[in-house]
Amino acid sequence: MRPRISSGPNSSRSRGWKKAAYELAFLFSSVADASLYRTKGWHDIQSPTKKHEVCENSKWSFPLCEQCVGGMRFDGSGECVLTEETKQLRIKLSQLAKERNQVGCFLYPYLSSETFSRRQRFAAHYLDESRAQRILDIGAYNNPITSFITHCPSKVTIVEPCGELSHGGLTAWFSGNVSCRVTKEQTLVNVVPASIKTVIQSNPLFHHDAVVYIGCDPNYGPNWKELMMLPRPFKLLLESSFITSGKYPASETDGCTVVQEQDFDFNQCPDCQFSHPSQRTYAKGRKLIIFDCGSRIVSIRSRDEANRLVQQLCDDIPSPKTRRSTSSYKALACTSEKHIYDAAFLAINASDLQEEQGMRKLRDSFESNTKCKHCKARFKAKKSCMQCKAERHECRKRWSITEQQVDDYKDRMKVLQQATEHQVAGIWELISDVSTIRCELSAAVPQAHVSELLKESILLYDKLFINALKFEQGNIQAPISDRFLIEKCPSHLNLQYMDMISGMEPILEIGRNLAYREMGTLISFFPYRHLFTFDSVREKARHQRRVLLDVGANGFTASPKQLFDMYGAYLPFHDVIMIDPHQEDMERIPSFYLSKANFTFLKGYVAVGSRSLDPSKLDVITWMREHILRDDFFVLKFDVDEGTSGPTMEWGFLDDLIKAQQLELVDELYIEMHYQWRPMWAHDLHSGQQRYDIIHQLRSCGLAVHDWP
């Protein structure tokens, strides 16, 4: 990357005018002349001698080059800008620097000294030995750990409000592949200009196997409780002065064990400039502790309480030998609830979390509601509200389509295609119009020319939707709680899609997808950004067997057809397997679709943890083991419920899935988690916050999971 700094900044009077110019640029344009606080001989990742790959727009996150660099957001014009929080933080730092006769964020010249960098060298030695691959560097200042490690990790995320200090460039941000110091390999480096407190609550904060926090400050940086919210497992390298170290544990706690400790005494530091008038009194005695934070500790008390709550609902459930219809599902759901292992999934008294209802508000990315919010039960609103009616009542209806209607749809599509170009404001009204066409074409009797037009509508919808997603970044404030933290990231997780997950639709607290938030559509199968919308995934999938397993299909025209069409606009599935206990509408598949893929219907119930292939108690994980290969592209949808109250099955299933080795077979997962959401649902064993926290964390771990529907 670049060598560490060996001395403080040059303060020559001849550079006074540059200093003034820098201060103005720092405050108003967020672009800095980094040479003002670099010494002679500085080399950084912006140097022309360093090979690196970046997006054409430096504010975009590499390698997708679709969204802003972390810590930034799109404004109303589609430009990436610093968040207001980061701007205010940089102004505050600039004022402090000015008081110390420095510029920009350059507050602590002693941190640039050779002597003080002993801390980073000690940490880098441990990281090299452990071969950490995904490193989070908190508050790197001008000594990022990339300047000291010799191995080549796959990804390094540097969180520093004054990012120009960390990468030696002209901007507070950076994202790109950078040549490693020793090998010819490259590391994906992201410099995130934000506070770590904000990043911890981001959507999502990806799992890192090593977290470096040198010079930790509980007043400005994360406290211990916040650090413990990071996805596990990870190694934590925590360094602070003896003065503040009491605010961070120095012994084993919260499932973190002490691996190594090192004390530093900087009372003798000839190159620290401690005697300089501009310096303050600094803590010269420091300690670095390395923690191994594995699984979180499971609370036995919460497990006992969960079992008691489940038992209250399940005592009156008939035994498996006598169960019928609805009671069959409830008995299986009770078994699923009792099968849960991870404490985050355990049953709770959801009535204790009624305050969550206040955060379920309809709002769009521009903080104003679209017309479709006002769709009423009779659906007498304008055309832009047609989707509300279409998706709920027409998408599953079979009807013929005339040639005149096809021509009309083609003309409307042309108009919408033109309106799509450079569209920013009002984008959800365009999405609503395209949704109406898509839904009506989906409901028509399948024919070749209709199918082709349906494909065009799906591609246009995705184009608009992906554009709309850009404005979600940095605009959604939906922090996870510390109550429902999963024990650790799944051991058998397929990690190849971590970059793509950042471009997917956000996980919302309301428990529905963006169609509900923007247009009030309770059930919509459309607003998803799936993996085939990413070029690299699609290119690889061309050479793979592509399989869809729909558990809880509820008829071919429901989710099986919608998912088949959604992916088929890019690449069709080879095999589609539908599981449902009810046979109605399952086998009436149009011949047009039967000619495109192998469709299989399995009539029966699923049973979590049964490890059986018996149709009366089919275990999905066992089925996957027998039918899915590691080289397949496998999409799993799980939506199994019956009624609006009582125990549900998906909590136990998801817990079972993330513990199983077969999780590595799943490329993409759609799942509906039922919880208490009155007046719609009365599933009192789980809450919306619990659902949000779990799905959010699994995305952070690298699972391409979507809320369904």
N, C-alpha and C positions, 0 to 999 in steps of 0.2 A: 504494500500500500504506500506508505511513506515512513521515513524514519522519524523518531520522536524529536521534539524540540530540545535543543541543548542549552539555550540561554534565553533571557528576556527580550522584549521588543526594543527596537532602535528608537530612541526618543530625540533624534536630531532636530534642531530648530528648522532646518531646511525643509522638513516635512510637515511643518505646522499647517500650511494651507491644505495639504492632503488630509490631515487629521480633521479639520473643520468640514471638508467636503464629505469625508467618511461618515461623520456624525449625522449629517443631513441624509445621506443615502441610507444609513442604518435605520433611521427612524421612519423615513417616508417610503422607501422603495424596497427595503429588506434585502438590498444588494450591497455587499461590502467589498472594499479593497483589502483582501486578506493579507497583502504584503505589509500592511501597517503594523500588524502584530506578529509577523514572522521574521525570523532572523535570516541573515545571509546563509545560503546553502540549503534553504528549505526545499524539500521535494514532496509533492503530494499527488493525489490521484488525478488531479486536473492537469498534471504535467504532460506535454506532448510526447514525452518519452515513455509514458505509461500507456499500455493498451487497455482500453475499457470500452464497454458497450453501453450506450444510454439511449433513451428515447429521443426522437427528434425535438420534442418539447421537453425541456429539462425538468419541468414541473410534474411530468407524468411518472407514474410508478413503473419501473422496469420489472419483468419483461413484457407485460401485457400492453403497456402504453395506452391505457384507456382511462385510468383514474388518477387523481392527484396523488402525489407523494404523501405518505402517512403524515398526519398532523396538519394537513392543509385541507381545503374544501373548495368546491366549485361555487362561484358566485352566480348571480342571475344571468350573467352574460356568457357563462361557460368557461370562465377563466379561473385557474387555480390560484387561491390567495391564502395567506396565513390566517388562522383563526383569530378572532378578536382577543381571546385569552393569550395567545402567543404574542400578539402585538403589544399588549399591555405589559407582559412579562419582559419583553425585550426593552421596552422603554424604561422600565424600572431598573433593569440591569445597566442600561446605558447611563442612567442618572448616578447610580452607585459608582460606575467606572469613572465618570467625570469628576466625582468628589475625590477620587484617588489619582487624579491626573492621568487617567487612561482613556481609551476610546472603545466604543462598541461594548462588547461583553467582556473585554479583557480586564478582569478584576484581580486575578491572582498570578502575578508574574513568577512567584516562587514555584508554582506548579510546573513551570517549564524547565526547571533546573534538572540537571543530571542526577543530583542526589535524591530529589523527591521522587524521581521516576523508578526508584527501587521497588515501590509498591506495585507498579504495573509490570515490572519484569518478573516479580515473584508470582503474580497472578498468571502472567502469560506462560510461565514455565509449567504451571499446573494444567492449564488449558491445552498446551501442546502434548503433555503426557496423556491426558484423558481423551485427546482427539475430539474435542467438542465441535459439533457440526453446525449448530444453530445458536448463535451467541447474541444475547441482549446486553448492550453496553449502556448503562444508565448514567447520564451526566458526564459524558466523556471529556467535556471541555476541550482542550487542545492536546490531550493525550489518549486518543482512542486505543483500545486494546489491539486493534489491527496493526498498530505501529510496532507492536512488540512480539506478537505470536509469530512462529515460524511455520506452523502447519497451515493448511489451506481449508478453512471451513466452507460449508456450502452457502451459508447466509450469516450476515452480521447486521443487526439493527442497532443503530446508534441513536439514542434519544437525547437530544440536546437542543434547547430552544435557540441557542446561537450555533447552529450547525456549521456555519462557515469556519468556526474554530476547529471543528473536528475533522473536516475533510480538506481544509486549506483552499477552498474554492471561493467564488465570488458571491454565492448565494447561501441562504440558511438551510437549504435542502439539497439532497443528492439521492439519486437512485440509478444503479447500473452495475454491470459486471466489471470487476476490477482485477487486474493481474495480481497474483499473490507475490509476496516478498521473495520467496525462495524458489517455489516451483513455477511451472508454466501454466498451472491451473488458474481458474478464476473464482472469485467469491462475489456473490450478490450482496452489495452493500446498500443499505437504506439509511440515510441520515434524516431523522424525523424531527422537525423543528416544533416541539411541543413539550409540555411538562409530562413527566412520567405518570403523574396522577391521572392525567387525561388519557394517556395511552393505555393504562391498565383497564380503563373502562371503555376502550374502543371496541369496534364491532367488525371483526374479532381481533383480539390480540393473540397472535399465533404462538404456539408452543415453542419454547427455546430450551435446549438441554443444558445451557449454562447462562447464568445471569451475573453480570459483573457490575458491582456498585461500589466504586472506589471514591472515597470522599463523601460518604453518605451523610445527609443532613435531614433529620426528621422534620425540621421546620419547612423546608422547601421541597424535599424529595418525598418518596413514599415512606410511610412508617412500616413497622413489622407486619401489622395486620394486612396492609395493602399488598406487601410483598407475598404474603401467604395466599393471596388470591390468584397468583400466576398459575397457569396450567402446569401440572406435575407429570413426571418427575423432572427435576432439574438440580444442577449444582449451583449454589449461591455463594459468590465470592464477595464478602461484605467487609468494607474497610472504613474505619472512622477514627476520629480522635478519641482519646480516653475521656474527654469531657462529655462527648455525646454518646459514647458506646453504651452507657447505661440504659439508653432508650431502645437498644437492640439487644436481644438475648445473646449471651455468650456461652450458652450451654444447649443441650438437646431440648427441643420444644416443638410442638405442632407437627410431629412426625419428621423433623429435620435433625439429623445427627451431625455432630462436629467431626470433620475429617482432618482438619489441620488448622493450626494457629501460628501467627507470626507477629511479633512486636517490632515496632520501628521507633528509633530515637533520632529525631532530627534537630536536637539541640546544637549539634556541630554540623552546620550546613553552610559552607563558605559561598556557595553560589545561589543561595536562596534569597539574598537581599533583605533579610529580616530587619536589618538596621536602617533600611531606607525610610525616610520620613513618610512616604506615601503608604507604607505597609501598616497593618494593624497588628495587634498581638495575636499570634496564631498558636493553636495547640500543636506542640512539637512531638508529643508522645502519641503514637498511633498503633492500632491493632487491626490485623486482617484475619478474618475467620472464614474458613471454607466449610459450608454446610452441604450435606447430601439430603435433599428434600425428596423423599420417595412418596409412598402412599400416605394420604391423610388418615388421621386416626379416626376409627369408627366409634361412634358413641353407642355403647350398649344400651343406655337408657332410651335413646331415640328408637332403637330397634325394638325394644320391648313395648314402647308406646305405639309404634306402628303396627305391631302384631295385634295389639289390643283393639285398635281402631278397625283393622281388617276383619277381625273375628266378630265384631259387633254387626257388621254387614253380612257376614257369611254364615252365621249360625243357622239361619233359616233356609239356606240353599239346599235343595235335594242332593242326595249322593249321586255320583256319576252313573250308578246302575239304574236310577229311577228318573234322572233328569230328562227333560224334553224341551224342545224349542228354546224360549227365552232363558229358562233355568239352565239349559245346557251351556249357554254362553257365560252366564253368571258364575257357574261352578268352575269353569275354566279360567275365568277372570280372577276368581278368588285364589286359585292355585298359582296363577301368574303373580299376583300381589305377594303371596307368601314366598315366592321363589326369589324375590329381590335380594341382592347382596349389597350393592353400593348404597351407602347411607343417603346420598343425595336423592335417590329414587324412592326412598321409603315413604309409606303413607303418612300423611299429616292431617291435622284438623284444619282444613282450608278456611274455615270460618274465622280463624284467627288472623287471616290476611286479607280482610275485606278492604283495607286501604288501597289495594291494587286496582280496584274498580275505577278509582279516580284518574288513573293514568291512561285509560282507554279512550282516546279522543280521535276523531276523524280530522286529519290534517295532511296536507301534501307537502312536497319538498319546498314550496315557495311560501309556506306558512299562510296559505289561503285555500279555502275549500273549493273544489271544482263543482260544476253544476250537478254532476251525478250524485253528489252527496244528498241532494234534495229529492231524489227519486222517492215517490210515495208507493204505497202498496198497490195502487191501481196503475202505476207506471204511465201516467199521463204527461210526463215531462217532455222536454225537447228531444231531438234525435240523439244528442250527445249522451242521453240517459238510456238509450235503447239496450245497452249491454246488461243493465240491471234486469230487464225482462228476459232478454234472450238467453242469458246464461242459466237462469234459474228455471225456465219453463220450455225453452225451445231446443236447447242443445241435444237433448236426448229424444226428441220427437222425430219420427221418420216422415218425410214428406218429399214429393216430387218437385223438381226444379225445372222451370221452362228455359228455353233458349234465350228468351227475352230477359229473364232474370239474370242469366249468366252474363249477357252483354252489359246489363246495367251494373252488375258487380265489377266487371272489368273497367268500365268507365269511372266508377267511384274509386277503384283502386288506383287508377292513373292520377286522379286528383289528389288522393292522399299521399301517393309517392312524391308528388311535387311539393306538397305541403310539409313533408317530412324533412326535406333538405334544410339544414341550418335552423331547425325548429328548437326553441328553448321554452319560451313562455307558452302556456296552454297545451303542453305536450300530452297531458293526461286526457284532454278532450279528443285529441287525435287517436290516442290509444283506445279510447272508448269507441270511436267510430270504426276502427279496424276490428275491434273485438266483436262488434255487431255483425260485420260481414263474415268474420271467421266462424262465429257461432252458427250463423244461418247456413253457411256452406257445410259445416260439420254435420248439421242436422239433415241435409239433403240426401236423397238416395245416392249412394256412391256411383260415380261414373268417371271415366278417364278425364274428361275436360273439366269436370267439377273438382276432381282431386287435384289437378294441376293448379287451379285457381285457389283452392284451399291452401295448398303449399305456399303460393305467393303471399296469401294473407298472413300465414304464420311467420314467414320470413320478414314481412313488413312490420308485423307486431313486434317481433324480436328486435328489429333494428330500433324502433321507437323505444321499446322497453329498456334496452341496454343504454340508450342515451339518457333516459329518465333516471336510471340507477346512478349515473355520475353525480347527480345532485343530492343523492341520499348520503354520500360520504361527508362526514363532518357536520351534517344537519340533524342526525338522529341522536338524541340523548336518551339512551336506554341502558343505564349501567346494570351490571349484574350485582346481586347481593352476595354476602359472604355466608349465607345460611345454607345454600344448596350447591356446595362445591363437590364435584365428583372426586373420587379418591385419587385417580391419576388418569392420564391419557391412555387409551387402549394400547395394549402391547402389540397387537396384530393389525395395526392400522396401515392402510395403503396411503403413503404420504406423497404420492406423485402429483396431487392436485392442489397443493397448498397455495400456489400462486393464483390459480383459477378461483379459489374460494373467495378471495378478496374482491372479485368482480361479480359475485353472485348477488341475488336479491338479499336485502338485509333480513335478519330475524327481528320480528316486531314483538313488543310486549303484549299486543292485543291478541296474539295467538292465531291470527288469520294472516292472509297474505296482503299484498299491496292493493289488490282490487277492492278489498273490504275497506281499507283505510281511505282510499281515494274516491271510491264510488259507492260504497255501502253494499257491495255485492258479497253476500255471506259465503257463497260457495262459487269459487272460480278455479278452473284448472289451467288458466292461462299465464298468470304473472310469475313465471319461473325462468331463471337463467340457468339452463342445464349445461352439462359439460360439452355437448356437441356444438354449442355456440362458440367454442374456443377452437381456433384453427388447429393447434398442435394436437389436441385430444382427438379431434375428428379425423385428422390424417392418420393417426395411429390406429383408430378404431376401424378404418377401412379394411384393415388386414386382420381383424379379430372377429370371432363369433360374437354376435350381439344378442343378449338375452334380457327379457323383461319378465320379472316375477311379480304379479299383482296379487297380494294377499288381502282379501276383502274386496273383490272386484266389483260386486254389486251390479252385475250385468255388463255385457260387452260395450254398450254405448256410453257407459259411465267412464271411469278412469282408464280401462284398457284401451279403448279407442282414442281417447284424448292423448294419452301418453304415446301411443303408437303414431298418431299423426304429428305430435309435437317433435318427436325425435326423427320421424320419417321424413320430415321436410329437409333433413340433412343426410341421414343415413337410416335405412329401415332396420328393424330388428329381424333376426333370423328366426328366433323362437320366442313365443309369448305364452306364458303359463299363468292361468287364472285360478285362484283358489277361493271358493265361497261355499257355504253350506246350502245355499238355495240355487236351484237349477234354472229358475225363470230367467229368461233373457241371456243366459250364458252361452247356450249352444246355437242361438240364432245369429250367427255371424254371416254377413253378406259375402257372397262368393267373390266379390271384388277384393276383399281383404284376405280371404282364404288363399288367394293366388299369390299373395305377397309374402307370407310367412307361415311358419308352423304354429298353429294355435292349439293349446291343450287346456282342457277344463278339468280341474280336480275338485270333485264335490266332497265336502267334508269340513270338519272343524280343525283349527290349529290349537295345539297345546304347548305352552311354553315349558321347556325343560324336559319334555317327555322322551326325547331322543328316539322317537318312533316314526315310522313311515306309514303307520296305520291311518287310513282316511278319517277315522273317528277321533284321532288324537295326533294329528300330523305335526311333527316338529320341523319348523322351517329351517333351522340350522342344520339338522340332519339331512334334510332334502338338498340343501345347498352343497353339503359335503359329497353327496352322491351324484349330483347333476351339473355342477358348475366347476369349470377348470380355471386355474390361475390366469391363463392367457385370455379368457373371455372378457368382454366388456359387459358387466352385469349391473342392471338397474333393479332395485328392490323397492316396491311400494307396500306399506303396511298400514291399513286403516280398518281395524276390526272392532266394531262396537255394535251394541244393540240396546237402544233406549238412551235416555238422557240422564240417568242416575245410576247409582250403584258402583261396584268395582269395575275397572276396565283392564284390558289385557296388555295394552301397548307399553305400559311402564315396565312391567316385568320382561317383556320381549326385548326392549331396547337394552335393558340392563344385561340380559342374557347374551345378546348379540355382541356387545362391546367387550365382553369377557371371552368370547369364543375365538378360536383361531380362524374360523370361517369368515370373520370380519374382513380379512385381507382379500376376500373374493369380491367384496362389494365396492363397486366404483361410485355409485350414487344411490342415496337413500331418500325416500319420501315417507314421512310418517306423521300421523295425526295423534297428538297427545291430548287426551281429554282431561278436563279439570273443572273446578267450580267456576262457572261463569254465568251467573244468574242474570236474566231469567232463561237463558238458553240451556245451560247444562247445570246439573246438580250433582256432579261427580265430586263429592265432598272430601275424598281422600288425597286430592292433589290440587295445587294452586297454579295460577298463571305465572307467577314469579318463578316457581319451581320448574315449570316447563321451559320458560325463557332461559333460565340459568343453564340448564342441562344442554339444550340445543346450542346455545351460544358457545359453551365450553367445548362441545364436541367439534364444532366448526374450528375453534381455535386450535384444537388438537390436530386438525387436518382431515376431518371427515366431511365429505361433500353431502351434507344433509339439508333437507328442505322441510319447512312446515307444510303440512298437507291438510286440507286444500287451501 
